[in-house]
């Protein structure tokens, strides 16, 4: 490869990144103000895609969302690609930037390990379902997170994006078309997260009714017994431990009767302070204390146990299916 070709490729990548930054800021629906200006200056401080992907975890995160026109025009779910930045906007992971009126989260089965929907059949169902609705941006794991094989900087962003997926689910519309029931742990988690942290929960349909039934069972009898009873599985044991932790916390807080606004606020604290070992939250029903890495929770004088959270920085790869 000649120096001229390298220079041209570098210029193309730089222009694509600058275009993504400008387009993202222009498409933010959040009202102008301090947070808008803060997010704008933060995003503009990154000089390249790799600089952005390697941003320290303690700094503001931006999520890739696919643009409406890109999603509706594709023939199969498009794999995340650093050479397709025109398909995306970057939305800040702070209040009022990702909103249910403008954004959707797609929950889906992976039919193969290399491609979630190689035939495009599932995509076409979503395109038909969403084509007549009003929205702007959509999040699909395959399209919005760097996929295997990943560079080191892509891996860093992948783990951070996967860890913060609960924040996307809680603030987006939830879209699904499932095949016949299979005990997929990621699917159960995604539905549970949405159902227990959003107003009115989820509509029960023929293709999700088994998952909805199992959510009720988890609330009544406990998470691990339900996972064992129905044989819930995922591709990696670390995934299973992490998702079990999340499900147990969700079901405990629901069982305690925590107000929905406080419920969401507490779950946000757990999400965004992921390396803080102890979480304390004063709800209207009393103090909630969570020892994340010990797997213990205390509320109204009683102590409860759950699967301890792992430190995601030590994880290598996780497949969301």
Secondary structure in CASP SS format (residue, H / E / C, confidence):
PFRMAT SS
TARGET T0000
AUTHOR 0000-0000-0000
METHOD secondary structure of the structure
MODEL  1
X C 1.00
X C 1.00
X H 1.00
X H 1.00
X H 1.00
X H 1.00
X H 1.00
X H 1.00
X H 1.00
X H 1.00
X H 1.00
X H 1.00
X H 1.00
X H 1.00
X H 1.00
X H 1.00
X H 1.00
X H 1.00
X H 1.00
X H 1.00
X H 1.00
X H 1.00
X H 1.00
X H 1.00
X H 1.00
X H 1.00
X H 1.00
X C 1.00
X C 1.00
X C 1.00
X C 1.00
X C 1.00
X C 1.00
X H 1.00
X H 1.00
X H 1.00
X H 1.00
X H 1.00
X H 1.00
X H 1.00
X H 1.00
X H 1.00
X H 1.00
X H 1.00
X C 1.00
X C 1.00
X C 1.00
X C 1.00
X H 1.00
X H 1.00
X H 1.00
X H 1.00
X H 1.00
X C 1.00
X C 1.00
X C 1.00
X C 1.00
X C 1.00
X C 1.00
X C 1.00
X C 1.00
X E 1.00
X E 1.00
X E 1.00
X E 1.00
X E 1.00
X E 1.00
X H 1.00
X H 1.00
X H 1.00
X H 1.00
X H 1.00
X H 1.00
X C 1.00
X C 1.00
X C 1.00
X C 1.00
X C 1.00
X C 1.00
X C 1.00
X C 1.00
X C 1.00
X C 1.00
X C 1.00
X H 1.00
X H 1.00
X H 1.00
X E 1.00
X E 1.00
X E 1.00
X E 1.00
X E 1.00
X C 1.00
X C 1.00
X C 1.00
X C 1.00
X C 1.00
X C 1.00
X C 1.00
X C 1.00
X C 1.00
X C 1.00
X E 1.00
X E 1.00
X E 1.00
X E 1.00
X E 1.00
X C 1.00
X C 1.00
X C 1.00
X C 1.00
X C 1.00
X C 1.00
X C 1.00
X C 1.00
X C 1.00
X C 1.00
X C 1.00
X C 1.00
X C 1.00
X H 1.00
X H 1.00
X H 1.00
X H 1.00
X H 1.00
X H 1.00
X H 1.00
X H 1.00
X H 1.00
X H 1.00
X C 1.00
X C 1.00
X C 1.00
X C 1.00
X C 1.00
X C 1.00
X E 1.00
X E 1.00
X E 1.00
X C 1.00
X H 1.00
X H 1.00
X H 1.00
X H 1.00
X C 1.00
X C 1.00
X C 1.00
X C 1.00
X C 1.00
X C 1.00
X C 1.00
X H 1.00
X H 1.00
X H 1.00
X H 1.00
X H 1.00
X H 1.00
X H 1.00
X H 1.00
X H 1.00
X H 1.00
X H 1.00
X H 1.00
X C 1.00
X H 1.00
X H 1.00
X H 1.00
X H 1.00
X H 1.00
X H 1.00
X H 1.00
X C 1.00
X E 1.00
X E 1.00
X E 1.00
X E 1.00
X C 1.00
X C 1.00
X C 1.00
X C 1.00
X C 1.00
X C 1.00
X C 1.00
X E 1.00
X H 1.00
X H 1.00
X H 1.00
X H 1.00
X H 1.00
X H 1.00
X H 1.00
X H 1.00
X H 1.00
X H 1.00
X H 1.00
X H 1.00
X H 1.00
X C 1.00
X C 1.00
X C 1.00
X C 1.00
X C 1.00
X C 1.00
X C 1.00
X C 1.00
X C 1.00
X C 1.00
X C 1.00
X H 1.00
X H 1.00
X H 1.00
X H 1.00
X H 1.00
X H 1.00
X H 1.00
X H 1.00
X H 1.00
X H 1.00
X H 1.00
X H 1.00
X H 1.00
X C 1.00
X H 1.00
X H 1.00
X H 1.00
X H 1.00
X H 1.00
X H 1.00
X H 1.00
X H 1.00
X C 1.00
X C 1.00
X E 1.00
X C 1.00
X C 1.00
X C 1.00
X H 1.00
X H 1.00
X H 1.00
X H 1.00
X H 1.00
X H 1.00
X H 1.00
X H 1.00
X H 1.00
X H 1.00
X H 1.00
X H 1.00
X H 1.00
X H 1.00
X H 1.00
X H 1.00
X H 1.00
X H 1.00
X H 1.00
X H 1.00
X C 1.00
X C 1.00
X C 1.00
X H 1.00
X H 1.00
X H 1.00
X H 1.00
X H 1.00
X H 1.00
X H 1.00
X H 1.00
X H 1.00
X H 1.00
X H 1.00
X H 1.00
X H 1.00
X C 1.00
X C 1.00
X C 1.00
X C 1.00
X C 1.00
X E 1.00
X E 1.00
X E 1.00
X E 1.00
X E 1.00
X E 1.00
X C 1.00
X C 1.00
X E 1.00
X E 1.00
X E 1.00
X E 1.00
X E 1.00
X E 1.00
X C 1.00
X C 1.00
X C 1.00
X C 1.00
X E 1.00
X E 1.00
X E 1.00
X E 1.00
X C 1.00
X C 1.00
X E 1.00
X E 1.00
X E 1.00
X E 1.00
X C 1.00
X C 1.00
X C 1.00
X C 1.00
X C 1.00
X C 1.00
X H 1.00
X H 1.00
X H 1.00
X C 1.00
X C 1.00
X C 1.00
X C 1.00
X C 1.00
X C 1.00
X C 1.00
END
